[in-house]
Amino acid sequence: LVGVTVQYVGNKYVAFRDTSRDHLRQGSRFLLVELGTVLLNSAGFHLLVTQTAMPYYAARLIVALTVYSGFSFPLWARIFRARPRGA
């Protein structure tokens, strides 16, 4: 929980510079994305190391980069995108 909290705060305030106070909505969506990330990383890694002869470190790197660039980052950008005032 501490790691996810630090990651949420870092993404919200540092990476995306989101200063809104919409913590409940953003936090719950961020948590869902993180749960999806864990599941995708686990499933992808399991498939690569059990169905191919790929070394552990290569499978870990490929899966992590794929999930981050194709799932996590795009959804984080939607969660923390700038909204017009009053929206």
C-alpha positions as CSV (number, residue, x, y, z in Angstrom):
1,L,0.0,0.0,0.0
2,V,2.8,2.4,0.7
3,G,4.3,1.8,-2.7
4,V,1.1,2.3,-4.5
5,T,0.4,5.5,-2.5
6,V,3.9,6.9,-3.3
7,Q,3.3,6.0,-7.0
8,Y,-0.1,7.7,-7.0
9,V,1.3,10.9,-5.5
10,G,4.3,10.9,-7.8
11,N,2.2,10.4,-10.9
12,K,-0.5,12.9,-9.8
13,Y,1.8,15.8,-8.7
14,V,5.1,15.2,-10.4
15,A,4.6,13.3,-13.7
16,F,1.2,14.7,-14.7
17,R,1.2,17.9,-12.6
18,D,-2.4,17.4,-11.6
19,T,-3.4,19.7,-8.8
20,S,-7.1,18.8,-8.7
21,R,-8.6,17.6,-5.4
22,D,-10.4,14.7,-7.1
23,H,-8.6,12.1,-5.0
24,L,-11.5,9.6,-4.5
25,R,-12.2,9.2,-8.2
26,Q,-8.6,9.3,-9.4
27,G,-7.4,7.1,-6.5
28,S,-9.9,4.4,-7.2
29,R,-9.2,4.4,-10.9
30,F,-5.5,4.4,-10.3
31,L,-5.9,1.4,-8.0
32,L,-7.9,-0.5,-10.7
33,V,-5.2,0.2,-13.2
34,E,-2.5,-1.0,-10.8
35,L,-4.5,-4.2,-10.2
36,G,-4.8,-4.7,-14.0
37,T,-1.1,-4.0,-14.3
38,V,-0.2,-6.7,-11.7
39,L,-2.5,-9.2,-13.5
40,L,-1.1,-8.5,-17.0
41,N,2.5,-8.6,-15.8
42,S,1.9,-11.9,-14.0
43,A,0.1,-13.5,-16.9
44,G,2.5,-12.2,-19.5
45,F,5.6,-13.3,-17.6
46,H,4.1,-16.7,-16.9
47,L,3.3,-17.3,-20.5
48,L,6.7,-16.2,-21.8
49,V,8.7,-18.3,-19.3
50,T,6.5,-21.4,-19.6
51,Q,5.8,-21.4,-23.3
52,T,9.2,-20.2,-24.7
53,A,12.8,-20.7,-23.9
54,M,13.2,-17.0,-23.1
55,P,15.4,-16.3,-20.1
56,Y,13.8,-14.9,-17.0
57,Y,15.4,-11.4,-17.2
58,A,14.4,-10.9,-20.9
59,A,10.8,-12.1,-20.3
60,R,10.5,-9.7,-17.3
61,L,11.9,-6.8,-19.3
62,I,9.7,-7.4,-22.4
63,V,6.5,-7.9,-20.4
64,A,7.1,-4.9,-18.1
65,L,7.8,-2.6,-21.0
66,T,4.8,-3.8,-23.0
67,V,2.4,-3.5,-20.1
68,Y,3.7,-0.1,-19.1
69,S,3.6,1.4,-22.5
70,G,0.5,-0.3,-23.8
71,F,-1.7,-0.3,-20.6
72,S,-0.4,1.6,-17.5
73,F,0.9,4.9,-18.9
74,P,-2.0,5.5,-21.4
75,L,-4.6,4.9,-18.6
76,W,-2.7,7.0,-16.1
77,A,-2.6,9.9,-18.6
78,R,-6.4,9.6,-18.8
79,I,-6.8,9.5,-15.1
80,F,-4.7,12.6,-14.5
81,R,-5.4,14.6,-17.6
82,A,-6.1,18.3,-17.2
83,R,-9.8,19.1,-17.0
84,P,-11.5,22.5,-17.5
85,R,-12.5,24.3,-14.3
86,G,-15.9,23.2,-13.0
87,A,-15.8,19.8,-14.8
